Amino acid sequence: MIRDQLTDALAAALDAAGIEVDRSRITLERPARREHGDWSANAAMVAAKAAGRPPRELAAELAAWLEEPANRPAHVERIEVAGPGFVNVHLAPSWLHDVLTEVVGCIPAELGASDDGAGRAVNIEFVSANPTGPLHAGHGRGATYGDALARLLERTGWQVTREFYVNDRGTQMRHYAASLAAAAAGQPVPEDGYRGEYITRWATELPSELADGPPPAADGDDVDPLLEWGLTRALDDHRDVLDLLGVHFDVWFSERSMVGSGAIDATLADLRQRGVAYDSDGAVWLRSSDFGDDKDRVLVRSGGEPTYLLPDIAYHRDKYGRGFALLVDVWGADHHGYVPRMAAALAALGHEPDSFEAVITQLVNLQRDGEPVRLSKRAGEIVELRDVVDEVGTDAARFTFLLQSVNTAQTFDLELAKRKSMDNPVYYVQYAHARIASIVRKAEGAGIERLPLEQVDLAQLTHERELALLRALEQFPEVVADAARTRGPHKITAWLRELAGRFHGFYHDCYVVADSVDPELTQARLWLVEATRVGLVSGLDLVGVSAPDAMDVLDDDQRAVD
């Protein structure tokens, strides 16, 4: 990488000046303004104290040494000293031509790949909605985020398992079954029941022997046939809509299974053995305040019923037992306060703090014609995720959910997401790929065959639009690594929009196939177009969005790429 080459050269310049500095302290960053160069180094400033010299004076010496023909790194055009002592490096376009060669030498699925994860196993648990009804639109954000994060971690060397935790026991399941029974009998839904339209719809599907049978038991863990049918119906619906969204799980883990296996009792025994569980007021408590929580938490109520916390601890204990080095839980905004107690519980079990992460997804404000669409499973006002995907399409749904950090609330505009115009972000990016396919078709129609890369003079690529595309492609591995490390798939959609924007600018200003274009330049631009295609496909793959070769007519100006 050019950054490593420049760092090596700066370290050599310091050695030549008799100054010892830890190489890791030398950093290179891209200047905010293009006229300041391609890279800006802090070498003089970090070495000034050891050298006993002003940083700017030292920077001038380093720059002079680097500009000597024998010392000048490849591709360096000129070096300037700026500010308090930055060494700004201006590179010839040839360094970006090397970037093109590297990009087209990769298949899209390998672009930006690294071994940062070193083959370690990570479990990403996401969605995990209660099986008491269909997934609503708000679940779409966590679903697409979890899947995109999994793709990012796989690209960066992790062994990823995608997991859905099925909360198939407890009070909410009994309320759900009672709601189905009431709807089937034509009776009012119980006060604590679910009133969504889906309850009425699903109740009509009940087999007669269940619809006419007794209501579900009021308590206990035993699963009666009605509850079992309702559980299966809900999970089948979850799997179906997630499949539409392109989200698939390796493991569907049943909470109920831990009761039969004794995992919950074994977890409590483990906590007791470690001295972090104690009895008080007839209940069993976790000493979570010893591990960073604001207070101790109840594990088993005085009546003998476990709280939600104990099965959750048992579930995470099971995941660690399966050999995962890292657990990542993607939870909804209502779980924010749950993070410290779970982290405390896992620390109490002896696990390192950095082996568990909880990502909290903020709310999605769904709009239609500027009016908010409310989501309430129990009140009956619910916009199903299925309806959103059916209306805007899988690609638009995924890309829109991933446009911004899940740390912030999101407004999802249904009308914008399905609009065939350049102000629709997903259309804007996909349209760039369709334009590339159109250029290739035009070249083939003109009888122009793209020559092997080694026969093409990439020095023809000097237009600022061309170089801007290559600069974006050069940054992609860095963006991928940063997005994976910070758990931020939205950084990929941001990069895709930037690359697409630069391509659209290139498309308007730089003809590829035309009588006015020199054949050698056409060949170089065909390879530039191919490199851009690889970048677009690679980035879109990371967010689970397709790269179409043709697009429908644009709403705004009736243009099309076909």
N, C-alpha and C positions, 0 to 999 in steps of 0.2 A: 504493500500500500504506500501511496505517496507520502502519507503522514509519517509512517515509520521511516521512510528514506530521509525525510527532512529532519526528523528528530535525531537520527543517527548523525547527520551532517552537523547539526547544531552541537551535539555532544562532542564531536570531533573538533569543532572550532574552539570549544571551551578547553578541551585537552591541550590543543595547540597553544592556548594562552596560559597554560599552566594552572588552570582553575578546576578544582574537583567539585562536581555537583552530581547528586543522585539523578540519573537519567529520568527516573519516574516523575521528577518535579518539572521537567520540561513539557509544556503543553502547547499544542497548536489548536487554534480555533479559527473558524471562518469569520472574517470581518463582516460587520453588519452592512457595510457599503462596498460595492464591487470595486470602486476606484482605489480602495485601500489594499487591494491584492486578493489572492486566493486563500492565503493562510497568514495568520499572525501568531508569532511565537513570543513567549515570556522568558526565554532563556537568559537574557541579560539581567532582567529584574530579579530572578531567583538566584543568580550567581553574583550579583553586585556586592552583597555583604561579604561573602567569602573572598572576593577579589579586592575589597576595600576601595571600590571605584564607583563613580556615579553610573547609574544604569544606562543612561543614554550614551555616555562615552563608551561604555563597554559594548553596547549594541552596535555602535558604529564600527568598532574593531571586528566584531563577529561578522557583520555584513561585508566588510572589506575582505576578510579571509574567505568567506563563502563565494565571493565574486571572482576569486582567482580561478583561472581556467582549470587548474589541477584539482581544485577543491569544489568547484561548482557542481551541485547535484543535477541529475538529469532533469530536463524540462524547465529548469529555472531560467527565467528571462531577465529579471532584475530584482534587486532587494533594496528596500527602503527602511529607514529608521523613523518611527512615529511615536508621538506622545511621550510618556515618561521613559520609554526605552523598549518599545515593542519592535520586533524585527518582522517587517511585513514582506512576504514573498509573493512575487508575481510570476506566474507560470505561463509557459507557452501552451497553445492549444493542444500540443502533442500529448500532454498528460491525460487530457480528456479523451483523446483518440485511443489511448491504452484502456481507458474505462470502457469504451465501446467494445473493444476486443474481449475484455473480461465478461461483459454482460452477455454478448451473443454466444460465448462459449459455455454458458449455463443453460440448463433447462429451467423453466420458470419455478418449478418446485424447489430448486436448489439455490436460487438467487438470494443472497443475504443469509444463507445458512451458516451456522457456527456450532461449536461444541461447548458453548457456555454451560449448558446443563450437564455436560459430562456423563450423559447416560443415566442420570439419577431419575428415580421414579417419583412422579408427582400425581396426586389425586386432585382433580378439580370437581367439586360437587356444586351443581347449580340447578336452577329451576326449583326442584324439590317442592313443588306445590302440593298442598293437601289434596288427596284424591276425592274431593267432595264436589267436583264440578269441572267444567272445562277450563282450560287456561284462558285468562283474559289478556287483553292487549298489553297490560303492564308487565306480564310475564315475558313478553317478547324481548324486552331489553336485557334481562338476565340471561335468557336463552342464547341470544346472539352474542352477547359479551362472553359468556362462558365458553362457547364453541370457538370464537375468534381467539380468545386467550389460549385455548388448547392448541390451536393451529400455530400460534406464535411460539409457544414453548416447544412444540415438536420441531419447528424450523430451527430452533436454537439449541437442539441437542438433548431435550428432556424426553423421558419415556412417560407418556401421558395416559392416564385413565380418566375417562369422563363418567361421572356417577350421578345418579338421581336417587335421592333418599326418599323413600315412600313412607309417609306418616300414616300407616294403615291401622293404627290402634288409637284408642282414646275417645274422649267425649265427642270431638267434632265428627268422628265417623258414625257414632250412634245418632247424633242429630241429623246427619245426612241421610242415613237409612230411614229414620222416622219421617223425614220429609218426603222421601220417595213413597213410603207406605201411605201417608196421608193423601198425597196427590193421586195415587192409584185408586184410593177409596173415595175420591171426590170430597175429602174433608179438608178443613183449614190446616195449613202448615203449622206445626207447633211453634210456640213463641221463640224458641231458640233454634228453629230450623232454617233451612235455606229456601229462598223464595224466587230464585231465578227462573226464567222461562224454561231453561233446560230441565228443571225438575219435572215440570209438567210433561215435557217432550219425552224425557227418558222414562218416566213412569208408564207411558203408553207402551213401552217396549218390554215391560216386565212380563215374564211368563205368568200364566194365570195362577199357578200354584203358589207363586210368591206374592202376587198382587192380592190374593184372597187369604193369605196366611196371616198369622199373628204378627203384631208389630215387633221390631227388634227389642232385645233385652235392654233394660235401662242402664245397666252397668256391667262391669266384668270385661274380660279380655276374650271370651269365647266369641267366635265369629259365626253368626247365624247365616242361613242361605241368602236372605235379602241383603244383608250388609255385604256379603261376599260378591253378590251380583253387582251391587252398586260400585264396589271397589274396582271390579274388573271393567265395568262400563266406563268409569272415569279414566282409568289408566289406558284403556284402548284409545280413548279420545285424546289423551295427552300424547301418546305415541304417534297417533295419526297426524295431529297438527304440527308436532315437532318435526316429523318427516317432511311435511310440506315446507317447513322453514329451513330444511337442510341440517337439522340438529339431531345427532344420534348419540346414544349412550352405550358405553361398554358394560355398565353395571346398573341394575335397578335394585337397590338394597332395601329390603323390607324391615321396618322397625319391629314389626310383629315377630320376625324370625329370631330376634334377640331374646324374646321371652322364652321361646321353646328351647333355644340353645343354652340358656342359663347365663348369657353374656352380661345381662344387667346385674344379676346377683354376684357374678364374678367380679364385675367392676366395683361394686360396693365393697366387696371383701378386700379387693386390692387397695382401695382408698383407706379402709380401716387399718390394714396391715402397715400402710405407710404413715399412719398416725395423722392423717389429714381429714378424717371423718369422725364425728363425735355425736353423742346423744344429748339432747336437751329438750325439755318440755314435751317429751313423748315423741319428738321428731328426730330425724337424722340430718346432721348439718355437715357441710363442707367448709373447711377452714380457708375459704377463698380469699379472705382479707389478708392472709399471710403471703399471697401470691399476686398482689396488685389490685384485687377487686376492692370496691368500697365497703363491702360488708360480707359476712358469711352468708352462704346460701343453703336453703333447705333442699335436701336430696330425697327424703321420704317424709311425707306428712304424718301427723300423729295418728291418722287413721290407717296407716300402712300403705297408702297409695304413693308411688313414686311421682315426683314432680317431672316436668318436661326436661329438666336439666340432667337427671340421672341417665335416662336412655340416650340422650345426646352425647354424654361423656362416654357411655359404653360404645356408641357408634364410632366415635373418633378413636377410641382405644382399639377397636376392631381394625380400623384403617391403618393405624400404626402397625398392628400385628401382621398386616398383609405386606409390610416391607416398604411403605412409602416414606421417602425422605422429606417430602413437603406435602402439606395439606393446604389446599386453597378452597375456602368456602365462599360462594357468591350468594349473599343474602339481600333481602329487600330492606328498604329504608326503616321499616318498623323493627328491625333487629339490631339497630345501632347499639342499644344499651346491653345487648346480649354478648357483645364481643369480649369485654373485659372478664366476664364470669367464665366464658368458655376458655379463654386464654389462661385464666387462673387455674381452672380445673385440669387442663392439660399439663401445666407446669407442676401441679400437685402430683400428677402421675409420673413426673420425672422427665418430661420432654422439653427440649430446648425451645425458647420463645420464637426463634426464627424458623422453626419447622411448621408453624401454623400461621396462616394469613386469612383474614376475613375481609372480603371486598363488599362494601355496602353500595348497592345500586339505588340511586335516588329515583323519585317518582317520575312517571311519564304523564304529561298532560296532553291527552289526546284531544284534537280539535277537528270539527267538521264545520266548514263554512264560518269559521271564526268563533264558533260556540263550543264550550267545553263539553266533552262527553264523559259522564261520571261512571266510575267503576265501583260496583258494590255487589258482591256475590250474594249476600243474604237479602239485600233489599230488592234484588231482581233487576237492577239496572246494570247490565254487564255488556261490554263489547268484547266478544270473543276474539282471541288471537287469530282464530281461523278466519273470521270475517275480515280482519285487517289484511292478512296474507292474500285472501281471495280478491280483495279490492285493489291493492296496490302491487301485488306480485312479490315473490320471494326475494328477488334482488333488491327491490326498493325498500322492502321492510327491513332486511338485514342492514343495508347500507345506512338507512336513516337512523336506526337504533344505535349504530356505531359511529355517528358523526361527532359526538362529543363525549367527554369523560363521564363515566357513570357516577362520578362524585357530584355532579351537578344535575339539577332537575332539567327535564327535557320536554319541549313542546313538539309533538309529532303531528305535523300538518298532513292529513290524509290527501287533500287535494293536491298539494305540492308534490307529495311522494309519487303520485301516479301521473303527473303532468309530463308530457313529452316535449320538454323545452330545456334550454340550457341553464335555466335557474333551478332546475331539479338536480341536486348534486350527483345522484347515481347516474342519471341520464347523461350528465356532463362528462363523467368519466368514461362510461361505456361508449359514448359517441366518439371519443378519441380513438378507441380501439376499432370501432366500425370504420372510421375514416382511414385508419391504417390498412384495413382489409380492402377498402375501396381503392387506395393507392396501388396496392399489390395487384388487384384485378386490372386496373388501368394499365399498369406496366405489362402484364401478361397479354392484354388485348393489343398493345402496341408492339408486341413481339420482343420486348426487352426482358432478357434473362439476367437475374442478379448473379454477378460473377463471384467466384470464391473470394473470401475476404482477403487472402494473401495477394490477390491480384488487383486490389482496389487501393487507390491513393486516398487515405483518410485525411491527408493534409489539406484536401479540398474543403474540409469542414472548418470554416473560420467565421461564419456569420454568427452574430450574437444569439440569434434564436437557436441555432444549432448547438452552440456551446452551453446555452441555458438548459437544454434538454439533457446534455451529458452531465452537467453539474448535478442535476436532480437525480440522475441514475447513480452517480458516484456516492451520493448520500444514503442510498437505500439500505445497504448493510448496517450502517450506523443507526438508521431509523428503526430497523427491525430489532436490533439488539436493545435499543433504548425502550422500545414499546414492550418488549418481553420483560425486561428488567423492572420497569415501572408498572407493569400490568396495565398497559394503556393501548388497546387496539385502535382507539380513536386516532392515534398518531399515524397509523397506516392509512386511514381514510383521508386524513389531512395531506399526507404525502401524495396520495393518488390524485387528489384534486389539484395539487400544485403541478404534478407531472402532466396531467391532462391540460391544464391551463397553458403550460409552456408548449405543449404539442399543438394546441389550437392556434397559438400565436405563430408557431413555425409553419403550420398548414397555410395560413393566410399570407405569410411573407416569403416563403421559400418553396417555389415549385419543385416537384420531384421529377415528374414526367411531363415534359413540354419541349417544343421545338427550340425554345429560347434557352434551354438549359444544356450546358456542355455534357456530353455523355459520361465523362469521368466524374463530374459532380453528381449526375443522376445516380451512378453506382454508389458513390459514397453516401448519398442521402437515402438510398434504398437500405443500406446497412444501418444507418441512423434510425430509420423507421422501424427496422427489425429489432434493434436494441430497445426502442421505446415500447414496442409490442411485448417483448419479454418482461420489461418492467411492469407494465400494466397488468399483464396476466398474473405475474407473481404476486403483486400487491392485492389484486382482486381475489386471488386464491386464499390469501391469508384472512380475508374477511368473509369468505364463502360466497362471493358474488361472481356471476358468469361474465365472460368477455365476448359479447356477440360480434359477429362479422357483418351484420346488417342491422339497421335501426328503422323503426317506423318514422313516418313523417313528423317533423317538428310542429308543435302547436303554434309556435310564435311566428315562424316565417315560411312554413310549408316546405322547407328543404328536407331532403332525405339522403341517407347513405344506403345505397342498395347494391 
